[in-house]
Amino acid sequence: PPAMSATPFRIGISPDVLDTRGGTIFDPAALELLAAPGIEWQYLTAAEEKLIAPETAAAYDAVCLMLGRVTRETFARGAGRLKIVARFGVGFDTIDIPACRRNVVAPGSAGASSAPAASGSPF
């Protein structure tokens, strides 16, 4: 088998996934998947999560966000380590998809429903 990289895959997770008791709003078993060898994760600070800055992009391979914003400013110094931007929930209104694509960063949505959010809407 191929040798494992000495550099861990780093993931920053939105602090918005914590409830008032400090537990996750989703099944904690999901975090157990991140206990795999070669993966490091931590919760982003509220300031980091509000707008993913170039320094944050340089520090993480992936970010998992609820309300955090990824804009062209995120990539002011290139993508850094950042390869994946995942959104908890529906939609990409806080993620600049063209900026991600220009910087070869894959956007994705975790836990989104495949059903339309506004079925029957006149808009």
N, C-alpha and C positions, 0 to 999 in steps of 0.2 A: 504493500500500500504506500501511497505517497506520504512523504514526511509532512507533519503538521507545521504550519507557520508559527514562528516564535512570537509574532505579533498577533495578539488576540483581536477578534472581530468585536468592535465596541458599539454598543447600542445605548442611545439616550432615550428615555421614556418620559412622556409628558406627565408632570405632577398632577394634572387634571384627572388622572385615572384613580386617584386616591380619594376614599370617602372620608367622612369626618373623624373616623376612628383610626385612619392611617392604613386601612386595608384597601385592596383594589376593588373597583366597581365591577370587575369581571371575575370569573373563576380564577382563584390564585394558582390553580394547576397550570395555567398558561405560562406563568413565570418559571415553573419548574423546567420547562423546555429550554430556558435560557441558562440552565445549570450545566449545559454540555461543555466538555473541554474546548478551550479555544474561544469561548464567548465571555465577554465582560459586559455588564450592563449597570446602569444607575439611572435614578430619576434626574431629569434636568431641573435646574432651578427655575423658579417662576420667570425670572428675567430672561434666561436662555430660551425658554419655551415660547415666550411672547413673540419674539422674532428670532429665527435661527440666524445668528450672526456668522460671519466668516470664521471666527474663532471656534464656534461650535461645529461648523461644517468640517473644520480641520481636525477636530478631536474625535469624531464619531464616524463609523462606517454606515450606520443607520440611525434614523430618528423615527420614533413612533409618537405621533401627535394627536391631540384632540382639537385644540383651538389654536395651536401655534401656527405662525406664519412662516412660509418659505417664499422669499421674493428674489428678484435679481440681485438685491444687495447681499443676500446670503452667499452668492457666488462672486462677490467683488474680487476675491483673490483665487478664483477657480473653485472647484468642488472640494479641495482638500481630500480627506478620506471618504467623504460622504458618497455613498453609492445607492442608498435606498431611503426614500421618504414615505413612511406609511401613515395613513390617517385612520384613526378609530372613528367609525361612523360613516356618514354618507356625504359625498360631495368633495370637491377640491377647491372650494371658494377661498381657502386660505393658502393654497399652494399654487405658485406660479409654474404651471406645467411647462410652458415653453422654456423658461429659465432652467428647469430641471433637465429637459431634453438637450438643451444646448451644452449642458455640463455633464452629460451622460449619467444622469442620476435617474433611477427608476422610481416613479411615484406609484403608490398602491393604496388600497383601502382595506383595512382589517375589520371584519365583522359587519360589513355593510350588507344590507338586505338587497336581494336581487329584484324585489318588488318596487314599483314606482312609489316615491314618497308622497306624491300629490295626485294619485289616480283620480281621474275625473275632473281635474282642475281645468277651468276655462282658459288658463294661461299657457 
